[in-house]
Amino acid sequence: MAKDIVCAEAELSIAANNLVEYADFLSRTMESYVAVLSEIQEKGIQDDLVCSKLSSIAQSLKPYKTVIKDECEDIAADVKNYITEISKADNFKFPTDITSTIASLVAQFL
């Protein structure tokens, strides 16, 4: 006997969207941080060693920005595919008169 799966599709979809939005936020934050480091190099600290370290930090952040964004988008796509597959396999059908049944039950308590 197959087991029933209860899937909160709306919550999964919201979580996937939040993940993509958070990845975008992280990406923009890293870009801002790199811009600040560049500005410090250009206008602030003129020491060669400090400037090279700032440049090194900025360069090391670039791959992370891409990886974070790509991974979050991949996870979101996986979640959406998961929801789609569940929807395809779902053979539960609400009874045609479910609305009237629920309405009559609720009416008993009003």
Jmol script that loads the backbone (N, CA, C; Angstrom):
load data "model"
ATOM      1  N   MET A   1       0.846  -1.181   0.000  1.00  0.00           N
ATOM      2  CA  MET A   1       0.000   0.000   0.000  1.00  0.00           C
ATOM      3  C   MET A   1       0.887   1.238   0.000  1.00  0.00           C
ATOM      4  N   ALA A   2       0.620   2.126  -0.917  1.00  0.00           N
ATOM      5  CA  ALA A   2       1.407   3.358  -1.017  1.00  0.00           C
ATOM      6  C   ALA A   2       1.045   4.303   0.120  1.00  0.00           C
ATOM      7  N   LYS A   3       2.047   4.994   0.587  1.00  0.00           N
ATOM      8  CA  LYS A   3       1.808   5.966   1.655  1.00  0.00           C
ATOM      9  C   LYS A   3       1.409   7.300   1.057  1.00  0.00           C
ATOM     10  N   ASP A   4       0.540   7.986   1.755  1.00  0.00           N
ATOM     11  CA  ASP A   4       0.134   9.322   1.314  1.00  0.00           C
ATOM     12  C   ASP A   4       1.216  10.321   1.678  1.00  0.00           C
ATOM     13  N   ILE A   5       1.384  11.271   0.818  1.00  0.00           N
ATOM     14  CA  ILE A   5       2.333  12.344   1.071  1.00  0.00           C
ATOM     15  C   ILE A   5       1.541  13.633   1.212  1.00  0.00           C
ATOM     16  N   VAL A   6       1.793  14.330   2.285  1.00  0.00           N
ATOM     17  CA  VAL A   6       1.173  15.636   2.476  1.00  0.00           C
ATOM     18  C   VAL A   6       2.224  16.674   2.128  1.00  0.00           C
ATOM     19  N   CYS A   7       1.898  17.498   1.169  1.00  0.00           N
ATOM     20  CA  CYS A   7       2.861  18.485   0.678  1.00  0.00           C
ATOM     21  C   CYS A   7       2.241  19.870   0.770  1.00  0.00           C
ATOM     22  N   ALA A   8       2.908  20.753   1.467  1.00  0.00           N
ATOM     23  CA  ALA A   8       2.445  22.135   1.571  1.00  0.00           C
ATOM     24  C   ALA A   8       3.072  22.914   0.415  1.00  0.00           C
ATOM     25  N   GLU A   9       2.436  22.822  -0.751  1.00  0.00           N
ATOM     26  CA  GLU A   9       2.998  23.404  -1.964  1.00  0.00           C
ATOM     27  C   GLU A   9       3.226  24.905  -1.843  1.00  0.00           C
ATOM     28  N   ALA A  10       2.272  25.596  -1.256  1.00  0.00           N
ATOM     29  CA  ALA A  10       2.397  27.056  -1.140  1.00  0.00           C
ATOM     30  C   ALA A  10       3.615  27.428  -0.300  1.00  0.00           C
ATOM     31  N   GLU A  11       3.794  26.711   0.822  1.00  0.00           N
ATOM     32  CA  GLU A  11       4.927  27.014   1.695  1.00  0.00           C
ATOM     33  C   GLU A  11       6.255  26.682   1.013  1.00  0.00           C
ATOM     34  N   LEU A  12       6.296  25.569   0.279  1.00  0.00           N
ATOM     35  CA  LEU A  12       7.518  25.231  -0.454  1.00  0.00           C
ATOM     36  C   LEU A  12       7.829  26.275  -1.517  1.00  0.00           C
ATOM     37  N   SER A  13       6.812  26.720  -2.214  1.00  0.00           N
ATOM     38  CA  SER A  13       7.000  27.733  -3.246  1.00  0.00           C
ATOM     39  C   SER A  13       7.480  29.053  -2.640  1.00  0.00           C
ATOM     40  N   ILE A  14       6.892  29.430  -1.522  1.00  0.00           N
ATOM     41  CA  ILE A  14       7.306  30.655  -0.831  1.00  0.00           C
ATOM     42  C   ILE A  14       8.764  30.539  -0.385  1.00  0.00           C
ATOM     43  N   ALA A  15       9.124  29.382   0.165  1.00  0.00           N
ATOM     44  CA  ALA A  15      10.505  29.169   0.612  1.00  0.00           C
ATOM     45  C   ALA A  15      11.478  29.257  -0.559  1.00  0.00           C
ATOM     46  N   ALA A  16      11.116  28.672  -1.685  1.00  0.00           N
ATOM     47  CA  ALA A  16      11.983  28.730  -2.871  1.00  0.00           C
ATOM     48  C   ALA A  16      12.144  30.172  -3.348  1.00  0.00           C
ATOM     49  N   ASN A  17      11.049  30.911  -3.386  1.00  0.00           N
ATOM     50  CA  ASN A  17      11.121  32.316  -3.805  1.00  0.00           C
ATOM     51  C   ASN A  17      11.955  33.137  -2.827  1.00  0.00           C
ATOM     52  N   ASN A  18      11.791  32.885  -1.531  1.00  0.00           N
ATOM     53  CA  ASN A  18      12.579  33.597  -0.521  1.00  0.00           C
ATOM     54  C   ASN A  18      14.065  33.301  -0.675  1.00  0.00           C
ATOM     55  N   LEU A  19      14.372  32.069  -1.012  1.00  0.00           N
ATOM     56  CA  LEU A  19      15.769  31.680  -1.210  1.00  0.00           C
ATOM     57  C   LEU A  19      16.390  32.444  -2.371  1.00  0.00           C
ATOM     58  N   VAL A  20      15.659  32.553  -3.468  1.00  0.00           N
ATOM     59  CA  VAL A  20      16.158  33.295  -4.635  1.00  0.00           C
ATOM     60  C   VAL A  20      16.305  34.778  -4.290  1.00  0.00           C
ATOM     61  N   GLU A  21      15.325  35.327  -3.576  1.00  0.00           N
ATOM     62  CA  GLU A  21      15.416  36.733  -3.170  1.00  0.00           C
ATOM     63  C   GLU A  21      16.602  36.961  -2.239  1.00  0.00           C
ATOM     64  N   TYR A  22      16.845  36.021  -1.329  1.00  0.00           N
ATOM     65  CA  TYR A  22      17.972  36.157  -0.411  1.00  0.00           C
ATOM     66  C   TYR A  22      19.297  36.072  -1.162  1.00  0.00           C
ATOM     67  N   ALA A  23      19.368  35.185  -2.142  1.00  0.00           N
ATOM     68  CA  ALA A  23      20.578  35.083  -2.957  1.00  0.00           C
ATOM     69  C   ALA A  23      20.825  36.387  -3.700  1.00  0.00           C
ATOM     70  N   ASP A  24      19.761  36.993  -4.213  1.00  0.00           N
ATOM     71  CA  ASP A  24      19.893  38.278  -4.895  1.00  0.00           C
ATOM     72  C   ASP A  24      20.370  39.352  -3.918  1.00  0.00           C
ATOM     73  N   PHE A  25      19.821  39.340  -2.708  1.00  0.00           N
ATOM     74  CA  PHE A  25      20.247  40.285  -1.671  1.00  0.00           C
ATOM     75  C   PHE A  25      21.731  40.098  -1.352  1.00  0.00           C
ATOM     76  N   LEU A  26      22.159  38.839  -1.171  1.00  0.00           N
ATOM     77  CA  LEU A  26      23.571  38.580  -0.881  1.00  0.00           C
ATOM     78  C   LEU A  26      24.462  39.049  -2.024  1.00  0.00           C
ATOM     79  N   SER A  27      24.019  38.809  -3.236  1.00  0.00           N
ATOM     80  CA  SER A  27      24.785  39.222  -4.410  1.00  0.00           C
ATOM     81  C   SER A  27      24.946  40.742  -4.444  1.00  0.00           C
ATOM     82  N   ARG A  28      23.839  41.451  -4.234  1.00  0.00           N
ATOM     83  CA  ARG A  28      23.908  42.916  -4.232  1.00  0.00           C
ATOM     84  C   ARG A  28      24.762  43.439  -3.088  1.00  0.00           C
ATOM     85  N   THR A  29      24.684  42.786  -1.921  1.00  0.00           N
ATOM     86  CA  THR A  29      25.476  43.199  -0.765  1.00  0.00           C
ATOM     87  C   THR A  29      26.959  43.005  -1.028  1.00  0.00           C
ATOM     88  N   MET A  30      27.305  41.885  -1.641  1.00  0.00           N
ATOM     89  CA  MET A  30      28.711  41.640  -1.974  1.00  0.00           C
ATOM     90  C   MET A  30      29.214  42.653  -2.995  1.00  0.00           C
ATOM     91  N   GLU A  31      28.376  42.981  -3.976  1.00  0.00           N
ATOM     92  CA  GLU A  31      28.763  43.994  -4.963  1.00  0.00           C
ATOM     93  C   GLU A  31      29.003  45.340  -4.286  1.00  0.00           C
ATOM     94  N   SER A  32      28.144  45.693  -3.345  1.00  0.00           N
ATOM     95  CA  SER A  32      28.320  46.947  -2.601  1.00  0.00           C
ATOM     96  C   SER A  32      29.609  46.935  -1.791  1.00  0.00           C
ATOM     97  N   TYR A  33      29.876  45.806  -1.170  1.00  0.00           N
ATOM     98  CA  TYR A  33      31.085  45.668  -0.362  1.00  0.00           C
ATOM     99  C   TYR A  33      32.328  45.805  -1.229  1.00  0.00           C
ATOM    100  N   VAL A  34      32.328  45.174  -2.394  1.00  0.00           N
ATOM    101  CA  VAL A  34      33.456  45.276  -3.319  1.00  0.00           C
ATOM    102  C   VAL A  34      33.612  46.725  -3.785  1.00  0.00           C
ATOM    103  N   ALA A  35      32.493  47.406  -4.019  1.00  0.00           N
ATOM    104  CA  ALA A  35      32.560  48.816  -4.427  1.00  0.00           C
ATOM    105  C   ALA A  35      33.186  49.678  -3.325  1.00  0.00           C
ATOM    106  N   VAL A  36      32.832  49.388  -2.086  1.00  0.00           N
ATOM    107  CA  VAL A  36      33.417  50.130  -0.956  1.00  0.00           C
ATOM    108  C   VAL A  36      34.915  49.853  -0.869  1.00  0.00           C
ATOM    109  N   LEU A  37      35.306  48.586  -1.032  1.00  0.00           N
ATOM    110  CA  LEU A  37      36.737  48.261  -1.005  1.00  0.00           C
ATOM    111  C   LEU A  37      37.487  48.995  -2.114  1.00  0.00           C
ATOM    112  N   SER A  38      36.881  49.057  -3.291  1.00  0.00           N
ATOM    113  CA  SER A  38      37.520  49.762  -4.415  1.00  0.00           C
ATOM    114  C   SER A  38      37.654  51.252  -4.121  1.00  0.00           C
ATOM    115  N   GLU A  39      36.614  51.813  -3.537  1.00  0.00           N
ATOM    116  CA  GLU A  39      36.667  53.243  -3.206  1.00  0.00           C
ATOM    117  C   GLU A  39      37.739  53.526  -2.163  1.00  0.00           C
ATOM    118  N   ILE A  40      37.873  52.629  -1.191  1.00  0.00           N
ATOM    119  CA  ILE A  40      38.923  52.797  -0.177  1.00  0.00           C
ATOM    120  C   ILE A  40      40.294  52.756  -0.838  1.00  0.00           C
ATOM    121  N   GLN A  41      40.459  51.833  -1.791  1.00  0.00           N
ATOM    122  CA  GLN A  41      41.737  51.734  -2.502  1.00  0.00           C
ATOM    123  C   GLN A  41      42.030  53.011  -3.281  1.00  0.00           C
ATOM    124  N   GLU A  42      41.022  53.560  -3.944  1.00  0.00           N
ATOM    125  CA  GLU A  42      41.222  54.724  -4.813  1.00  0.00           C
ATOM    126  C   GLU A  42      41.368  56.025  -4.046  1.00  0.00           C
ATOM    127  N   LYS A  43      40.539  56.197  -3.008  1.00  0.00           N
ATOM    128  CA  LYS A  43      40.489  57.500  -2.355  1.00  0.00           C
ATOM    129  C   LYS A  43      41.068  57.517  -0.954  1.00  0.00           C
ATOM    130  N   GLY A  44      41.136  56.353  -0.323  1.00  0.00           N
ATOM    131  CA  GLY A  44      41.531  56.330   1.080  1.00  0.00           C
ATOM    132  C   GLY A  44      42.960  55.924   1.286  1.00  0.00           C
ATOM    133  N   ILE A  45      43.142  54.694   1.571  1.00  0.00           N
ATOM    134  CA  ILE A  45      44.450  54.170   1.931  1.00  0.00           C
ATOM    135  C   ILE A  45      45.325  54.053   0.682  1.00  0.00           C
ATOM    136  N   GLN A  46      46.516  54.621   0.756  1.00  0.00           N
ATOM    137  CA  GLN A  46      47.413  54.613  -0.395  1.00  0.00           C
ATOM    138  C   GLN A  46      48.590  53.651  -0.230  1.00  0.00           C
ATOM    139  N   ASP A  47      48.585  52.898   0.842  1.00  0.00           N
ATOM    140  CA  ASP A  47      49.662  51.941   1.081  1.00  0.00           C
ATOM    141  C   ASP A  47      49.522  50.764   0.113  1.00  0.00           C
ATOM    142  N   ASP A  48      50.615  50.384  -0.557  1.00  0.00           N
ATOM    143  CA  ASP A  48      50.569  49.313  -1.556  1.00  0.00           C
ATOM    144  C   ASP A  48      50.142  47.966  -0.965  1.00  0.00           C
ATOM    145  N   LEU A  49      50.661  47.642   0.212  1.00  0.00           N
ATOM    146  CA  LEU A  49      50.315  46.367   0.840  1.00  0.00           C
ATOM    147  C   LEU A  49      48.825  46.316   1.192  1.00  0.00           C
ATOM    148  N   VAL A  50      48.316  47.382   1.770  1.00  0.00           N
ATOM    149  CA  VAL A  50      46.897  47.439   2.145  1.00  0.00           C
ATOM    150  C   VAL A  50      46.033  47.376   0.886  1.00  0.00           C
ATOM    151  N   CYS A  51      46.402  48.115  -0.129  1.00  0.00           N
ATOM    152  CA  CYS A  51      45.636  48.106  -1.382  1.00  0.00           C
ATOM    153  C   CYS A  51      45.629  46.719  -2.025  1.00  0.00           C
ATOM    154  N   SER A  52      46.757  46.041  -1.980  1.00  0.00           N
ATOM    155  CA  SER A  52      46.800  44.696  -2.575  1.00  0.00           C
ATOM    156  C   SER A  52      45.931  43.720  -1.782  1.00  0.00           C
ATOM    157  N   LYS A  53      45.884  43.871  -0.458  1.00  0.00           N
ATOM    158  CA  LYS A  53      45.037  43.002   0.371  1.00  0.00           C
ATOM    159  C   LYS A  53      43.558  43.290   0.099  1.00  0.00           C
ATOM    160  N   LEU A  54      43.230  44.567  -0.037  1.00  0.00           N
ATOM    161  CA  LEU A  54      41.831  44.919  -0.349  1.00  0.00           C
ATOM    162  C   LEU A  54      41.425  44.357  -1.704  1.00  0.00           C
ATOM    163  N   SER A  55      42.320  44.456  -2.646  1.00  0.00           N
ATOM    164  CA  SER A  55      42.053  43.907  -3.976  1.00  0.00           C
ATOM    165  C   SER A  55      41.897  42.393  -3.916  1.00  0.00           C
ATOM    166  N   SER A  56      42.711  41.754  -3.117  1.00  0.00           N
ATOM    167  CA  SER A  56      42.641  40.306  -2.954  1.00  0.00           C
ATOM    168  C   SER A  56      41.300  39.884  -2.342  1.00  0.00           C
ATOM    169  N   ILE A  57      40.859  40.634  -1.350  1.00  0.00           N
ATOM    170  CA  ILE A  57      39.555  40.345  -0.727  1.00  0.00           C
ATOM    171  C   ILE A  57      38.440  40.492  -1.758  1.00  0.00           C
ATOM    172  N   ALA A  58      38.478  41.573  -2.512  1.00  0.00           N
ATOM    173  CA  ALA A  58      37.449  41.822  -3.523  1.00  0.00           C
ATOM    174  C   ALA A  58      37.434  40.708  -4.567  1.00  0.00           C
ATOM    175  N   GLN A  59      38.598  40.283  -5.006  1.00  0.00           N
ATOM    176  CA  GLN A  59      38.672  39.217  -6.010  1.00  0.00           C
ATOM    177  C   GLN A  59      38.185  37.879  -5.458  1.00  0.00           C
ATOM    178  N   SER A  60      38.461  37.627  -4.188  1.00  0.00           N
ATOM    179  CA  SER A  60      38.042  36.344  -3.604  1.00  0.00           C
ATOM    180  C   SER A  60      36.528  36.267  -3.395  1.00  0.00           C
ATOM    181  N   LEU A  61      35.867  37.417  -3.302  1.00  0.00           N
ATOM    182  CA  LEU A  61      34.413  37.428  -3.119  1.00  0.00           C
ATOM    183  C   LEU A  61      33.646  37.131  -4.398  1.00  0.00           C
ATOM    184  N   LYS A  62      34.202  37.496  -5.529  1.00  0.00           N
ATOM    185  CA  LYS A  62      33.474  37.359  -6.806  1.00  0.00           C
ATOM    186  C   LYS A  62      32.974  35.937  -7.074  1.00  0.00           C
ATOM    187  N   PRO A  63      33.804  34.903  -6.914  1.00  0.00           N
ATOM    188  CA  PRO A  63      33.286  33.552  -7.178  1.00  0.00           C
ATOM    189  C   PRO A  63      32.167  33.147  -6.208  1.00  0.00           C
ATOM    190  N   TYR A  64      32.262  33.584  -4.953  1.00  0.00           N
ATOM    191  CA  TYR A  64      31.227  33.234  -3.975  1.00  0.00           C
ATOM    192  C   TYR A  64      29.883  33.825  -4.372  1.00  0.00           C
ATOM    193  N   LYS A  65      29.917  35.050  -4.865  1.00  0.00           N
ATOM    194  CA  LYS A  65      28.684  35.713  -5.286  1.00  0.00           C
ATOM    195  C   LYS A  65      27.978  34.882  -6.348  1.00  0.00           C
ATOM    196  N   THR A  66      28.724  34.429  -7.319  1.00  0.00           N
ATOM    197  CA  THR A  66      28.160  33.636  -8.408  1.00  0.00           C
ATOM    198  C   THR A  66      27.671  32.283  -7.901  1.00  0.00           C
ATOM    199  N   VAL A  67      28.485  31.636  -7.072  1.00  0.00           N
ATOM    200  CA  VAL A  67      28.130  30.312  -6.566  1.00  0.00           C
ATOM    201  C   VAL A  67      26.863  30.375  -5.717  1.00  0.00           C
ATOM    202  N   ILE A  68      26.780  31.356  -4.833  1.00  0.00           N
ATOM    203  CA  ILE A  68      25.596  31.490  -3.974  1.00  0.00           C
ATOM    204  C   ILE A  68      24.346  31.683  -4.824  1.00  0.00           C
ATOM    205  N   LYS A  69      24.428  32.592  -5.769  1.00  0.00           N
ATOM    206  CA  LYS A  69      23.264  32.865  -6.619  1.00  0.00           C
ATOM    207  C   LYS A  69      22.874  31.625  -7.426  1.00  0.00           C
ATOM    208  N   ASP A  70      23.856  30.958  -8.035  1.00  0.00           N
ATOM    209  CA  ASP A  70      23.567  29.762  -8.840  1.00  0.00           C
ATOM    210  C   ASP A  70      22.978  28.639  -7.992  1.00  0.00           C
ATOM    211  N   GLU A  71      23.564  28.399  -6.824  1.00  0.00           N
ATOM    212  CA  GLU A  71      23.069  27.330  -5.954  1.00  0.00           C
ATOM    213  C   GLU A  71      21.639  27.597  -5.492  1.00  0.00           C
ATOM    214  N   CYS A  72      21.356  28.827  -5.100  1.00  0.00           N
ATOM    215  CA  CYS A  72      20.006  29.162  -4.645  1.00  0.00           C
ATOM    216  C   CYS A  72      19.000  29.023  -5.781  1.00  0.00           C
ATOM    217  N   GLU A  73      19.382  29.435  -6.976  1.00  0.00           N
ATOM    218  CA  GLU A  73      18.481  29.277  -8.116  1.00  0.00           C
ATOM    219  C   GLU A  73      18.278  27.801  -8.448  1.00  0.00           C
ATOM    220  N   ASP A  74      19.321  26.988  -8.314  1.00  0.00           N
ATOM    221  CA  ASP A  74      19.197  25.549  -8.546  1.00  0.00           C
ATOM    222  C   ASP A  74      18.257  24.903  -7.519  1.00  0.00           C
ATOM    223  N   ILE A  75      18.414  25.297  -6.265  1.00  0.00           N
ATOM    224  CA  ILE A  75      17.546  24.754  -5.214  1.00  0.00           C
ATOM    225  C   ILE A  75      16.098  25.150  -5.479  1.00  0.00           C
ATOM    226  N   ALA A  76      15.876  26.404  -5.841  1.00  0.00           N
ATOM    227  CA  ALA A  76      14.520  26.862  -6.139  1.00  0.00           C
ATOM    228  C   ALA A  76      13.926  26.088  -7.312  1.00  0.00           C
ATOM    229  N   ALA A  77      14.729  25.834  -8.334  1.00  0.00           N
ATOM    230  CA  ALA A  77      14.252  25.058  -9.487  1.00  0.00           C
ATOM    231  C   ALA A  77      13.935  23.626  -9.065  1.00  0.00           C
ATOM    232  N   ASP A  78      14.766  23.040  -8.203  1.00  0.00           N
ATOM    233  CA  ASP A  78      14.504  21.687  -7.706  1.00  0.00           C
ATOM    234  C   ASP A  78      13.191  21.622  -6.934  1.00  0.00           C
ATOM    235  N   VAL A  79      12.952  22.630  -6.096  1.00  0.00           N
ATOM    236  CA  VAL A  79      11.706  22.670  -5.321  1.00  0.00           C
ATOM    237  C   VAL A  79      10.507  22.785  -6.258  1.00  0.00           C
ATOM    238  N   LYS A  80      10.605  23.652  -7.254  1.00  0.00           N
ATOM    239  CA  LYS A  80       9.496  23.809  -8.194  1.00  0.00           C
ATOM    240  C   LYS A  80       9.258  22.523  -8.988  1.00  0.00           C
ATOM    241  N   ASN A  81      10.328  21.846  -9.372  1.00  0.00           N
ATOM    242  CA  ASN A  81      10.189  20.558 -10.058  1.00  0.00           C
ATOM    243  C   ASN A  81       9.563  19.518  -9.137  1.00  0.00           C
ATOM    244  N   TYR A  82       9.946  19.533  -7.874  1.00  0.00           N
ATOM    245  CA  TYR A  82       9.388  18.619  -6.872  1.00  0.00           C
ATOM    246  C   TYR A  82       7.879  18.839  -6.745  1.00  0.00           C
ATOM    247  N   ILE A  83       7.484  20.094  -6.673  1.00  0.00           N
ATOM    248  CA  ILE A  83       6.061  20.421  -6.575  1.00  0.00           C
ATOM    249  C   ILE A  83       5.323  19.956  -7.824  1.00  0.00           C
ATOM    250  N   THR A  84       5.919  20.172  -8.984  1.00  0.00           N
ATOM    251  CA  THR A  84       5.306  19.748 -10.247  1.00  0.00           C
ATOM    252  C   THR A  84       5.130  18.236 -10.283  1.00  0.00           C
ATOM    253  N   GLU A  85       6.159  17.498  -9.878  1.00  0.00           N
ATOM    254  CA  GLU A  85       6.083  16.036  -9.872  1.00  0.00           C
ATOM    255  C   GLU A  85       5.012  15.532  -8.909  1.00  0.00           C
ATOM    256  N   ILE A  86       4.917  16.175  -7.756  1.00  0.00           N
ATOM    257  CA  ILE A  86       3.874  15.791  -6.797  1.00  0.00           C
ATOM    258  C   ILE A  86       2.497  16.063  -7.389  1.00  0.00           C
ATOM    259  N   SER A  87       2.347  17.197  -8.029  1.00  0.00           N
ATOM    260  CA  SER A  87       1.057  17.541  -8.642  1.00  0.00           C
ATOM    261  C   SER A  87       0.672  16.533  -9.725  1.00  0.00           C
ATOM    262  N   LYS A  88       1.663  16.098 -10.499  1.00  0.00           N
ATOM    263  CA  LYS A  88       1.394  15.101 -11.543  1.00  0.00           C
ATOM    264  C   LYS A  88       0.960  13.769 -10.938  1.00  0.00           C
ATOM    265  N   ALA A  89       1.605  13.379  -9.834  1.00  0.00           N
ATOM    266  CA  ALA A  89       1.303  12.094  -9.211  1.00  0.00           C
ATOM    267  C   ALA A  89       0.057  12.137  -8.337  1.00  0.00           C
ATOM    268  N   ASP A  90      -0.381  13.323  -8.000  1.00  0.00           N
ATOM    269  CA  ASP A  90      -1.532  13.484  -7.107  1.00  0.00           C
ATOM    270  C   ASP A  90      -2.807  13.069  -7.819  1.00  0.00           C
ATOM    271  N   ASN A  91      -3.467  12.069  -7.291  1.00  0.00           N
ATOM    272  CA  ASN A  91      -4.726  11.646  -7.885  1.00  0.00           C
ATOM    273  C   ASN A  91      -5.906  11.880  -6.956  1.00  0.00           C
ATOM    274  N   PHE A  92      -5.691  12.656  -5.895  1.00  0.00           N
ATOM    275  CA  PHE A  92      -6.777  12.965  -4.974  1.00  0.00           C
ATOM    276  C   PHE A  92      -7.729  13.962  -5.624  1.00  0.00           C
ATOM    277  N   LYS A  93      -8.978  13.650  -5.561  1.00  0.00           N
ATOM    278  CA  LYS A  93     -10.012  14.534  -6.102  1.00  0.00           C
ATOM    279  C   LYS A  93     -10.978  14.876  -4.974  1.00  0.00           C
ATOM    280  N   PHE A  94     -11.237  16.159  -4.822  1.00  0.00           N
ATOM    281  CA  PHE A  94     -12.220  16.567  -3.834  1.00  0.00           C
ATOM    282  C   PHE A  94     -13.598  16.130  -4.309  1.00  0.00           C
ATOM    283  N   PRO A  95     -14.420  15.680  -3.381  1.00  0.00           N
ATOM    284  CA  PRO A  95     -15.792  15.346  -3.779  1.00  0.00           C
ATOM    285  C   PRO A  95     -16.487  16.581  -4.355  1.00  0.00           C
ATOM    286  N   THR A  96     -17.346  16.371  -5.305  1.00  0.00           N
ATOM    287  CA  THR A  96     -17.978  17.508  -5.989  1.00  0.00           C
ATOM    288  C   THR A  96     -18.841  18.335  -5.057  1.00  0.00           C
ATOM    289  N   ASP A  97     -19.390  17.730  -4.034  1.00  0.00           N
ATOM    290  CA  ASP A  97     -20.275  18.482  -3.140  1.00  0.00           C
ATOM    291  C   ASP A  97     -19.584  18.883  -1.834  1.00  0.00           C
ATOM    292  N   ILE A  98     -18.264  18.919  -1.829  1.00  0.00           N
ATOM    293  CA  ILE A  98     -17.521  19.210  -0.605  1.00  0.00           C
ATOM    294  C   ILE A  98     -17.842  20.598  -0.050  1.00  0.00           C
ATOM    295  N   THR A  99     -18.020  21.569  -0.923  1.00  0.00           N
ATOM    296  CA  THR A  99     -18.297  22.931  -0.463  1.00  0.00           C
ATOM    297  C   THR A  99     -19.620  22.994   0.294  1.00  0.00           C
ATOM    298  N   SER A 100     -20.639  22.363  -0.228  1.00  0.00           N
ATOM    299  CA  SER A 100     -21.938  22.396   0.453  1.00  0.00           C
ATOM    300  C   SER A 100     -21.887  21.606   1.756  1.00  0.00           C
ATOM    301  N   THR A 101     -21.124  20.514   1.787  1.00  0.00           N
ATOM    302  CA  THR A 101     -20.981  19.723   3.001  1.00  0.00           C
ATOM    303  C   THR A 101     -20.294  20.542   4.083  1.00  0.00           C
ATOM    304  N   ILE A 102     -19.213  21.201   3.724  1.00  0.00           N
ATOM    305  CA  ILE A 102     -18.492  22.038   4.682  1.00  0.00           C
ATOM    306  C   ILE A 102     -19.377  23.185   5.158  1.00  0.00           C
ATOM    307  N   ALA A 103     -20.076  23.817   4.233  1.00  0.00           N
ATOM    308  CA  ALA A 103     -20.967  24.932   4.598  1.00  0.00           C
ATOM    309  C   ALA A 103     -22.026  24.486   5.580  1.00  0.00           C
ATOM    310  N   SER A 104     -22.597  23.306   5.375  1.00  0.00           N
ATOM    311  CA  SER A 104     -23.633  22.834   6.301  1.00  0.00           C
ATOM    312  C   SER A 104     -23.047  22.498   7.661  1.00  0.00           C
ATOM    313  N   LEU A 105     -21.832  21.944   7.680  1.00  0.00           N
ATOM    314  CA  LEU A 105     -21.176  21.660   8.967  1.00  0.00           C
ATOM    315  C   LEU A 105     -20.864  22.946   9.726  1.00  0.00           C
ATOM    316  N   VAL A 106     -20.357  23.930   9.031  1.00  0.00           N
ATOM    317  CA  VAL A 106     -20.034  25.208   9.666  1.00  0.00           C
ATOM    318  C   VAL A 106     -21.312  25.886  10.165  1.00  0.00           C
ATOM    319  N   ALA A 107     -22.374  25.782   9.401  1.00  0.00           N
ATOM    320  CA  ALA A 107     -23.639  26.408   9.780  1.00  0.00           C
ATOM    321  C   ALA A 107     -24.177  25.863  11.083  1.00  0.00           C
ATOM    322  N   GLN A 108     -23.849  24.627  11.388  1.00  0.00           N
ATOM    323  CA  GLN A 108     -24.323  24.027  12.634  1.00  0.00           C
ATOM    324  C   GLN A 108     -23.708  24.698  13.851  1.00  0.00           C
ATOM    325  N   PHE A 109     -22.530  25.294  13.686  1.00  0.00           N
ATOM    326  CA  PHE A 109     -21.837  25.909  14.814  1.00  0.00           C
ATOM    327  C   PHE A 109     -22.072  27.418  14.903  1.00  0.00           C
ATOM    328  N   LEU A 110     -22.776  27.972  13.963  1.00  0.00           N
ATOM    329  CA  LEU A 110     -23.028  29.417  13.989  1.00  0.00           C
ATOM    330  C   LEU A 110     -24.298  29.752  14.675  1.00  0.00           C
TER     331      LEU A 110
END
end "model"
wireframe off; spacefill off
backbone 0.3
color backbone group
